[in-house]
């Protein structure tokens, strides 16, 4: 007999939270915690890196036009848009306005009363390195596909769905970045608005995001801005 108890926090974000400008949503999501229930465990990670996308700019999937696969991008804020990126799953949330969304670029494992050591252990099992060994926990979710693998999130299960407080939600746990980095997005092809500074990183977690914007050679005011 399962001992599972949902214990859904009252601080789970409502759908209306996501109905805001994509850049604002990308900033406001930093510090929030994604929780995904797998069996009796809540697998959880704190968002540390996001990217905003708009239909009107060339870097977005929506700029390529409406398709059934992309329909979540054209739905109200708070829909889940998932797609395959480099052979892995990728998690996005629709924002205010058709075609606008936020990509959850990376996160950091979160352990608390709801998501305890057993949850972290499961995340480590979900996402071993290329040799089959456990990854360092601080790099477990350091990339959009690594994040989804660690949390057990799959395109067929969640694409174009709403949040479900018994299975998947985002929570405000009272954590906000003390400083935020704004910089250009990653992986945008040349000529598709790759210069736009629509990537946001929690400065305290910069070493653990997809690519550290404070790495050697980067110049404040040119390559990134501190907010």
C-alpha positions in Angstrom: 0.0 0.0 0.0 1.4 3.4 -1.0 2.1 6.0 1.7 2.1 8.8 -0.9 0.4 12.0 0.2 0.2 14.9 -2.4 0.8 17.7 0.2 0.2 20.2 -2.7 1.6 23.6 -1.6 -0.7 26.6 -1.6 2.1 28.4 -3.3 1.8 26.5 -6.6 1.7 29.1 -9.3 -1.8 29.6 -11.0 -2.1 29.7 -14.7 -2.6 33.4 -14.6 1.0 33.9 -13.4 2.2 32.9 -16.8 0.0 35.4 -18.7 2.6 38.1 -18.8 5.2 39.4 -21.2 7.7 36.7 -22.1 10.8 38.6 -20.8 9.1 39.5 -17.6 8.0 35.9 -17.1 11.5 34.6 -17.9 12.8 36.9 -15.1 10.1 36.1 -12.6 10.5 32.3 -13.0 14.1 32.4 -11.7 14.1 31.0 -8.2 10.8 29.1 -8.7 10.7 25.3 -8.3 9.4 22.8 -10.8 7.9 19.8 -9.2 7.1 16.6 -11.1 5.6 13.6 -9.4 7.0 10.2 -10.4 5.4 7.4 -8.5 5.5 8.4 -4.8 8.3 10.9 -5.3 8.2 14.6 -6.2 11.3 15.3 -8.3 12.1 19.0 -8.0 14.5 21.6 -9.3 15.0 25.4 -8.8 15.0 27.4 -12.1 18.3 29.2 -12.6 18.3 30.0 -16.3 15.5 30.9 -18.8 15.1 32.3 -22.3 12.3 34.4 -23.7 10.9 33.9 -27.2 8.5 36.0 -29.2 6.6 35.1 -32.4 7.8 38.4 -33.9 11.5 37.5 -33.8 13.3 34.9 -35.9 14.7 32.8 -33.1 11.4 31.4 -32.0 9.6 28.3 -33.2 6.4 30.3 -33.5 8.0 32.5 -36.1 7.9 29.5 -38.4 4.1 29.5 -38.2 1.3 27.6 -36.6 1.4 23.8 -36.7 -0.4 21.2 -34.6 2.9 20.4 -33.0 3.4 24.1 -32.0 -0.1 24.8 -30.9 0.8 25.2 -27.3 2.8 28.3 -28.2 -0.4 29.9 -29.5 -2.6 29.0 -26.4 -3.1 31.1 -23.3 -0.2 31.7 -20.9 0.4 28.7 -18.7 0.4 25.9 -21.3 3.3 23.5 -21.5 5.2 23.3 -24.8 7.7 20.5 -25.1 9.8 19.5 -28.1 12.9 17.4 -28.8 16.2 19.2 -28.8 19.4 17.4 -29.7 17.8 14.0 -29.0 16.3 15.0 -25.6 13.2 16.6 -24.3 12.9 20.4 -23.7 10.4 22.3 -21.5 8.8 25.6 -22.3 5.8 27.6 -20.9 3.5 29.7 -23.0 3.4 33.4 -22.1 1.1 36.3 -22.8 0.3 36.7 -26.5 0.1 34.1 -29.3 3.5 32.6 -30.1 5.3 33.9 -27.1 7.0 31.6 -24.5 9.8 30.9 -22.1 12.3 28.1 -22.4 13.4 26.6 -19.1 17.1 26.4 -19.9 18.6 25.0 -16.7 17.9 24.4 -13.0 19.4 23.2 -9.8 18.2 20.2 -7.7 15.9 21.3 -4.9 15.6 19.3 -1.7 13.0 20.1 1.0 10.2 18.4 3.0 8.2 17.5 -0.1 11.2 16.5 -2.3 13.6 14.8 0.0 16.9 12.8 -0.4 15.0 9.9 -2.1 13.8 12.3 -4.8 17.3 13.6 -5.5 18.6 10.0 -5.6 16.0 9.2 -8.2 17.0 12.3 -10.3 20.6 11.1 -10.2 19.5 7.7 -11.4 17.4 9.3 -14.2 20.3 11.3 -15.6 23.7 9.5 -15.4 26.7 10.7 -17.4 27.9 9.1 -20.6 29.8 6.5 -18.7 26.7 5.6 -16.6 28.1 7.2 -13.5 26.1 9.7 -11.4 26.6 13.3 -12.4 27.6 15.9 -9.8 24.3 17.1 -8.4 25.1 20.7 -9.1 25.4 19.9 -12.8 22.5 17.5 -12.9 20.1 19.9 -14.5 22.6 22.1 -16.3 20.9 22.3 -19.7 17.4 22.0 -21.1 17.5 18.3 -22.0 19.4 17.3 -18.8 16.8 19.1 -16.7 13.9 17.1 -18.4 15.8 13.9 -18.1 16.5 14.4 -14.4 12.9 15.3 -13.7 11.5 12.5 -15.9 9.6 15.0 -18.2 8.6 13.6 -21.6 7.2 15.3 -24.7 4.3 12.8 -25.3 3.1 13.2 -21.7 3.1 16.9 -21.3 3.2 18.8 -24.6 0.2 21.2 -25.0 -1.1 20.3 -21.5 -2.0 22.6 -18.5 -0.3 22.2 -15.2 -1.7 19.5 -12.9 -1.2 20.1 -9.2 -1.2 16.4 -8.5 1.5 15.7 -11.1 3.4 18.8 -12.4 3.4 22.4 -11.2 5.7 25.3 -10.5 6.0 26.6 -7.0 7.0 29.9 -5.4 9.2 28.8 -2.5 10.2 32.3 -1.6 13.5 32.3 -3.4 14.5 35.2 -5.6 17.8 36.0 -7.2 19.9 38.6 -5.4 21.3 39.5 -8.8 20.3 38.6 -12.3 22.3 38.4 -15.5 20.8 39.3 -18.9 22.6 38.0 -22.0 22.1 36.5 -25.4 20.4 33.2 -26.0 22.2 30.0 -26.9 22.0 27.9 -30.0 20.3 30.5 -32.2 21.4 30.2 -35.8 23.2 33.1 -37.4 20.8 35.6 -38.9 17.9 34.6 -36.7 18.1 37.3 -34.1 20.9 35.6 -32.2 22.0 39.0 -30.8 18.8 39.6 -28.7 19.5 39.5 -25.0 16.6 37.4 -24.0 18.5 34.9 -21.7 18.3 35.4 -17.9 20.5 33.7 -15.3 20.4 33.7 -11.5 23.9 35.2 -10.9 24.5 33.0 -7.8 24.1 29.9 -9.9 25.9 31.1 -13.0 28.6 28.3 -12.9 25.8 25.7 -13.0 23.8 27.0 -16.0 24.1 25.8 -19.6 27.0 28.2 -20.3 28.3 30.6 -17.7 27.8 34.1 -18.9 30.5 35.3 -16.5 33.1 33.0 -18.0 36.5 34.4 -18.8 36.6 36.8 -21.7 33.0 38.1 -21.3 32.7 41.8 -20.8 29.9 43.5 -18.8 28.0 46.0 -20.8 28.9 44.2 -24.1 28.2 40.5 -23.6 25.9 40.7 -20.5 24.2 43.1 -18.1 23.8 42.7 -14.4 20.3 43.6 -13.1 
